[in-house]
Amino acid sequence: MTPREKTMADIGQIARQHGLTSHDLIGKRRIAKIVTARKECYVLLRSRGMTYPQIGRIFNRHHTTIIDAMPYNHPSGLPITAGASEGLI
């Protein structure tokens, strides 16, 4: 199995867990259920060492979209929580 086939198989598995298809996750629809599963894929692929541009190419998205969707996208490495930025201004 090639790395691309393995990646697509993993995306398909996550899609099935959420009652979706891999085409749903790679597509442009932004329904909450799809977005949640898509973000799960982003985290999985990033944890396997894929770069943001590589993940973006798989999902037909700009790499900054992937960065923004990651749960730990704050420069400190900590998750951004509600109200956390209130004291910064």
Chimera marker file (.cmm) of the C-alpha trace (Angstrom):
<marker_set name="trace">
<marker id="1" x="0.000" y="0.000" z="0.000" r="1" g="1" b="0" radius="0.5"/>
<marker id="2" x="1.446" y="3.357" z="-1.023" r="1" g="1" b="0" radius="0.5"/>
<marker id="3" x="1.510" y="6.290" z="1.417" r="1" g="1" b="0" radius="0.5"/>
<marker id="4" x="-1.244" y="7.991" z="-0.621" r="1" g="1" b="0" radius="0.5"/>
<marker id="5" x="-3.423" y="4.856" z="-0.463" r="1" g="1" b="0" radius="0.5"/>
<marker id="6" x="-2.815" y="4.585" z="3.299" r="1" g="1" b="0" radius="0.5"/>
<marker id="7" x="-3.792" y="8.236" z="3.780" r="1" g="1" b="0" radius="0.5"/>
<marker id="8" x="-6.970" y="7.827" z="1.737" r="1" g="1" b="0" radius="0.5"/>
<marker id="9" x="-7.830" y="4.635" z="3.642" r="1" g="1" b="0" radius="0.5"/>
<marker id="10" x="-7.454" y="6.514" z="6.943" r="1" g="1" b="0" radius="0.5"/>
<marker id="11" x="-9.643" y="9.356" z="5.672" r="1" g="1" b="0" radius="0.5"/>
<marker id="12" x="-12.237" y="6.773" z="4.590" r="1" g="1" b="0" radius="0.5"/>
<marker id="13" x="-12.144" y="5.111" z="7.997" r="1" g="1" b="0" radius="0.5"/>
<marker id="14" x="-12.711" y="8.400" z="9.836" r="1" g="1" b="0" radius="0.5"/>
<marker id="15" x="-15.495" y="9.256" z="7.396" r="1" g="1" b="0" radius="0.5"/>
<marker id="16" x="-17.251" y="5.925" z="8.062" r="1" g="1" b="0" radius="0.5"/>
<marker id="17" x="-16.967" y="6.469" z="11.832" r="1" g="1" b="0" radius="0.5"/>
<marker id="18" x="-18.927" y="9.686" z="11.345" r="1" g="1" b="0" radius="0.5"/>
<marker id="19" x="-21.422" y="8.190" z="8.876" r="1" g="1" b="0" radius="0.5"/>
<marker id="20" x="-19.861" y="10.002" z="5.913" r="1" g="1" b="0" radius="0.5"/>
<marker id="21" x="-17.837" y="9.217" z="2.801" r="1" g="1" b="0" radius="0.5"/>
<marker id="22" x="-14.280" y="10.260" z="1.998" r="1" g="1" b="0" radius="0.5"/>
<marker id="23" x="-15.741" y="12.437" z="-0.770" r="1" g="1" b="0" radius="0.5"/>
<marker id="24" x="-17.719" y="14.322" z="1.893" r="1" g="1" b="0" radius="0.5"/>
<marker id="25" x="-14.512" y="15.100" z="3.769" r="1" g="1" b="0" radius="0.5"/>
<marker id="26" x="-12.540" y="16.144" z="0.718" r="1" g="1" b="0" radius="0.5"/>
<marker id="27" x="-15.437" y="18.169" z="-0.696" r="1" g="1" b="0" radius="0.5"/>
<marker id="28" x="-16.329" y="21.790" z="-0.032" r="1" g="1" b="0" radius="0.5"/>
<marker id="29" x="-19.443" y="21.359" z="2.124" r="1" g="1" b="0" radius="0.5"/>
<marker id="30" x="-19.202" y="22.962" z="5.563" r="1" g="1" b="0" radius="0.5"/>
<marker id="31" x="-21.879" y="21.139" z="7.528" r="1" g="1" b="0" radius="0.5"/>
<marker id="32" x="-20.830" y="20.795" z="11.180" r="1" g="1" b="0" radius="0.5"/>
<marker id="33" x="-20.728" y="16.986" z="11.082" r="1" g="1" b="0" radius="0.5"/>
<marker id="34" x="-18.414" y="17.057" z="8.059" r="1" g="1" b="0" radius="0.5"/>
<marker id="35" x="-16.201" y="19.797" z="9.477" r="1" g="1" b="0" radius="0.5"/>
<marker id="36" x="-15.718" y="17.861" z="12.724" r="1" g="1" b="0" radius="0.5"/>
<marker id="37" x="-14.656" y="14.705" z="10.876" r="1" g="1" b="0" radius="0.5"/>
<marker id="38" x="-12.431" y="16.710" z="8.525" r="1" g="1" b="0" radius="0.5"/>
<marker id="39" x="-10.614" y="18.308" z="11.465" r="1" g="1" b="0" radius="0.5"/>
<marker id="40" x="-10.084" y="14.862" z="12.953" r="1" g="1" b="0" radius="0.5"/>
<marker id="41" x="-8.362" y="13.893" z="9.697" r="1" g="1" b="0" radius="0.5"/>
<marker id="42" x="-6.179" y="16.997" z="9.811" r="1" g="1" b="0" radius="0.5"/>
<marker id="43" x="-5.011" y="16.151" z="13.330" r="1" g="1" b="0" radius="0.5"/>
<marker id="44" x="-4.321" y="12.510" z="12.428" r="1" g="1" b="0" radius="0.5"/>
<marker id="45" x="-2.328" y="13.382" z="9.319" r="1" g="1" b="0" radius="0.5"/>
<marker id="46" x="-0.375" y="16.107" z="11.099" r="1" g="1" b="0" radius="0.5"/>
<marker id="47" x="0.466" y="13.690" z="13.938" r="1" g="1" b="0" radius="0.5"/>
<marker id="48" x="1.955" y="11.381" z="11.295" r="1" g="1" b="0" radius="0.5"/>
<marker id="49" x="4.371" y="14.085" z="10.227" r="1" g="1" b="0" radius="0.5"/>
<marker id="50" x="2.608" y="15.496" z="7.192" r="1" g="1" b="0" radius="0.5"/>
<marker id="51" x="3.153" y="19.196" z="6.554" r="1" g="1" b="0" radius="0.5"/>
<marker id="52" x="0.289" y="21.675" z="6.385" r="1" g="1" b="0" radius="0.5"/>
<marker id="53" x="0.745" y="22.132" z="2.605" r="1" g="1" b="0" radius="0.5"/>
<marker id="54" x="0.646" y="18.343" z="2.083" r="1" g="1" b="0" radius="0.5"/>
<marker id="55" x="-2.578" y="18.051" z="4.069" r="1" g="1" b="0" radius="0.5"/>
<marker id="56" x="-4.007" y="21.038" z="2.207" r="1" g="1" b="0" radius="0.5"/>
<marker id="57" x="-3.317" y="19.400" z="-1.157" r="1" g="1" b="0" radius="0.5"/>
<marker id="58" x="-5.170" y="16.248" z="-0.113" r="1" g="1" b="0" radius="0.5"/>
<marker id="59" x="-8.239" y="18.248" z="0.922" r="1" g="1" b="0" radius="0.5"/>
<marker id="60" x="-7.985" y="20.870" z="-1.866" r="1" g="1" b="0" radius="0.5"/>
<marker id="61" x="-7.502" y="23.659" z="0.660" r="1" g="1" b="0" radius="0.5"/>
<marker id="62" x="-4.879" y="26.304" z="1.324" r="1" g="1" b="0" radius="0.5"/>
<marker id="63" x="-2.434" y="25.279" z="4.023" r="1" g="1" b="0" radius="0.5"/>
<marker id="64" x="-3.493" y="28.193" z="6.234" r="1" g="1" b="0" radius="0.5"/>
<marker id="65" x="-6.989" y="26.690" z="6.381" r="1" g="1" b="0" radius="0.5"/>
<marker id="66" x="-5.447" y="23.550" z="7.864" r="1" g="1" b="0" radius="0.5"/>
<marker id="67" x="-3.401" y="25.568" z="10.369" r="1" g="1" b="0" radius="0.5"/>
<marker id="68" x="-6.482" y="27.504" z="11.470" r="1" g="1" b="0" radius="0.5"/>
<marker id="69" x="-8.484" y="24.308" z="11.951" r="1" g="1" b="0" radius="0.5"/>
<marker id="70" x="-5.916" y="22.667" z="14.216" r="1" g="1" b="0" radius="0.5"/>
<marker id="71" x="-6.886" y="22.608" z="17.895" r="1" g="1" b="0" radius="0.5"/>
<marker id="72" x="-3.387" y="23.775" z="18.926" r="1" g="1" b="0" radius="0.5"/>
<marker id="73" x="-2.766" y="26.668" z="16.596" r="1" g="1" b="0" radius="0.5"/>
<marker id="74" x="-1.631" y="29.214" z="19.164" r="1" g="1" b="0" radius="0.5"/>
<marker id="75" x="2.075" y="30.173" z="19.047" r="1" g="1" b="0" radius="0.5"/>
<marker id="76" x="2.472" y="29.045" z="22.660" r="1" g="1" b="0" radius="0.5"/>
<marker id="77" x="1.429" y="25.520" z="21.682" r="1" g="1" b="0" radius="0.5"/>
<marker id="78" x="-1.503" y="25.680" z="24.076" r="1" g="1" b="0" radius="0.5"/>
<marker id="79" x="-5.096" y="25.337" z="22.953" r="1" g="1" b="0" radius="0.5"/>
<marker id="80" x="-7.008" y="28.552" z="22.396" r="1" g="1" b="0" radius="0.5"/>
<marker id="81" x="-9.905" y="28.705" z="24.825" r="1" g="1" b="0" radius="0.5"/>
<marker id="82" x="-12.826" y="31.085" z="25.064" r="1" g="1" b="0" radius="0.5"/>
<marker id="83" x="-11.835" y="34.311" z="26.788" r="1" g="1" b="0" radius="0.5"/>
<marker id="84" x="-8.116" y="33.550" z="26.651" r="1" g="1" b="0" radius="0.5"/>
<marker id="85" x="-7.319" y="36.582" z="24.528" r="1" g="1" b="0" radius="0.5"/>
<marker id="86" x="-9.337" y="39.102" z="26.537" r="1" g="1" b="0" radius="0.5"/>
<marker id="87" x="-6.331" y="40.362" z="28.499" r="1" g="1" b="0" radius="0.5"/>
<marker id="88" x="-4.146" y="40.837" z="25.418" r="1" g="1" b="0" radius="0.5"/>
<marker id="89" x="-5.661" y="44.090" z="24.161" r="1" g="1" b="0" radius="0.5"/>
<link id1="1" id2="2" r="1" g="1" b="0" radius="0.2"/>
<link id1="2" id2="3" r="1" g="1" b="0" radius="0.2"/>
<link id1="3" id2="4" r="1" g="1" b="0" radius="0.2"/>
<link id1="4" id2="5" r="1" g="1" b="0" radius="0.2"/>
<link id1="5" id2="6" r="1" g="1" b="0" radius="0.2"/>
<link id1="6" id2="7" r="1" g="1" b="0" radius="0.2"/>
<link id1="7" id2="8" r="1" g="1" b="0" radius="0.2"/>
<link id1="8" id2="9" r="1" g="1" b="0" radius="0.2"/>
<link id1="9" id2="10" r="1" g="1" b="0" radius="0.2"/>
<link id1="10" id2="11" r="1" g="1" b="0" radius="0.2"/>
<link id1="11" id2="12" r="1" g="1" b="0" radius="0.2"/>
<link id1="12" id2="13" r="1" g="1" b="0" radius="0.2"/>
<link id1="13" id2="14" r="1" g="1" b="0" radius="0.2"/>
<link id1="14" id2="15" r="1" g="1" b="0" radius="0.2"/>
<link id1="15" id2="16" r="1" g="1" b="0" radius="0.2"/>
<link id1="16" id2="17" r="1" g="1" b="0" radius="0.2"/>
<link id1="17" id2="18" r="1" g="1" b="0" radius="0.2"/>
<link id1="18" id2="19" r="1" g="1" b="0" radius="0.2"/>
<link id1="19" id2="20" r="1" g="1" b="0" radius="0.2"/>
<link id1="20" id2="21" r="1" g="1" b="0" radius="0.2"/>
<link id1="21" id2="22" r="1" g="1" b="0" radius="0.2"/>
<link id1="22" id2="23" r="1" g="1" b="0" radius="0.2"/>
<link id1="23" id2="24" r="1" g="1" b="0" radius="0.2"/>
<link id1="24" id2="25" r="1" g="1" b="0" radius="0.2"/>
<link id1="25" id2="26" r="1" g="1" b="0" radius="0.2"/>
<link id1="26" id2="27" r="1" g="1" b="0" radius="0.2"/>
<link id1="27" id2="28" r="1" g="1" b="0" radius="0.2"/>
<link id1="28" id2="29" r="1" g="1" b="0" radius="0.2"/>
<link id1="29" id2="30" r="1" g="1" b="0" radius="0.2"/>
<link id1="30" id2="31" r="1" g="1" b="0" radius="0.2"/>
<link id1="31" id2="32" r="1" g="1" b="0" radius="0.2"/>
<link id1="32" id2="33" r="1" g="1" b="0" radius="0.2"/>
<link id1="33" id2="34" r="1" g="1" b="0" radius="0.2"/>
<link id1="34" id2="35" r="1" g="1" b="0" radius="0.2"/>
<link id1="35" id2="36" r="1" g="1" b="0" radius="0.2"/>
<link id1="36" id2="37" r="1" g="1" b="0" radius="0.2"/>
<link id1="37" id2="38" r="1" g="1" b="0" radius="0.2"/>
<link id1="38" id2="39" r="1" g="1" b="0" radius="0.2"/>
<link id1="39" id2="40" r="1" g="1" b="0" radius="0.2"/>
<link id1="40" id2="41" r="1" g="1" b="0" radius="0.2"/>
<link id1="41" id2="42" r="1" g="1" b="0" radius="0.2"/>
<link id1="42" id2="43" r="1" g="1" b="0" radius="0.2"/>
<link id1="43" id2="44" r="1" g="1" b="0" radius="0.2"/>
<link id1="44" id2="45" r="1" g="1" b="0" radius="0.2"/>
<link id1="45" id2="46" r="1" g="1" b="0" radius="0.2"/>
<link id1="46" id2="47" r="1" g="1" b="0" radius="0.2"/>
<link id1="47" id2="48" r="1" g="1" b="0" radius="0.2"/>
<link id1="48" id2="49" r="1" g="1" b="0" radius="0.2"/>
<link id1="49" id2="50" r="1" g="1" b="0" radius="0.2"/>
<link id1="50" id2="51" r="1" g="1" b="0" radius="0.2"/>
<link id1="51" id2="52" r="1" g="1" b="0" radius="0.2"/>
<link id1="52" id2="53" r="1" g="1" b="0" radius="0.2"/>
<link id1="53" id2="54" r="1" g="1" b="0" radius="0.2"/>
<link id1="54" id2="55" r="1" g="1" b="0" radius="0.2"/>
<link id1="55" id2="56" r="1" g="1" b="0" radius="0.2"/>
<link id1="56" id2="57" r="1" g="1" b="0" radius="0.2"/>
<link id1="57" id2="58" r="1" g="1" b="0" radius="0.2"/>
<link id1="58" id2="59" r="1" g="1" b="0" radius="0.2"/>
<link id1="59" id2="60" r="1" g="1" b="0" radius="0.2"/>
<link id1="60" id2="61" r="1" g="1" b="0" radius="0.2"/>
<link id1="61" id2="62" r="1" g="1" b="0" radius="0.2"/>
<link id1="62" id2="63" r="1" g="1" b="0" radius="0.2"/>
<link id1="63" id2="64" r="1" g="1" b="0" radius="0.2"/>
<link id1="64" id2="65" r="1" g="1" b="0" radius="0.2"/>
<link id1="65" id2="66" r="1" g="1" b="0" radius="0.2"/>
<link id1="66" id2="67" r="1" g="1" b="0" radius="0.2"/>
<link id1="67" id2="68" r="1" g="1" b="0" radius="0.2"/>
<link id1="68" id2="69" r="1" g="1" b="0" radius="0.2"/>
<link id1="69" id2="70" r="1" g="1" b="0" radius="0.2"/>
<link id1="70" id2="71" r="1" g="1" b="0" radius="0.2"/>
<link id1="71" id2="72" r="1" g="1" b="0" radius="0.2"/>
<link id1="72" id2="73" r="1" g="1" b="0" radius="0.2"/>
<link id1="73" id2="74" r="1" g="1" b="0" radius="0.2"/>
<link id1="74" id2="75" r="1" g="1" b="0" radius="0.2"/>
<link id1="75" id2="76" r="1" g="1" b="0" radius="0.2"/>
<link id1="76" id2="77" r="1" g="1" b="0" radius="0.2"/>
<link id1="77" id2="78" r="1" g="1" b="0" radius="0.2"/>
<link id1="78" id2="79" r="1" g="1" b="0" radius="0.2"/>
<link id1="79" id2="80" r="1" g="1" b="0" radius="0.2"/>
<link id1="80" id2="81" r="1" g="1" b="0" radius="0.2"/>
<link id1="81" id2="82" r="1" g="1" b="0" radius="0.2"/>
<link id1="82" id2="83" r="1" g="1" b="0" radius="0.2"/>
<link id1="83" id2="84" r="1" g="1" b="0" radius="0.2"/>
<link id1="84" id2="85" r="1" g="1" b="0" radius="0.2"/>
<link id1="85" id2="86" r="1" g="1" b="0" radius="0.2"/>
<link id1="86" id2="87" r="1" g="1" b="0" radius="0.2"/>
<link id1="87" id2="88" r="1" g="1" b="0" radius="0.2"/>
<link id1="88" id2="89" r="1" g="1" b="0" radius="0.2"/>
</marker_set>
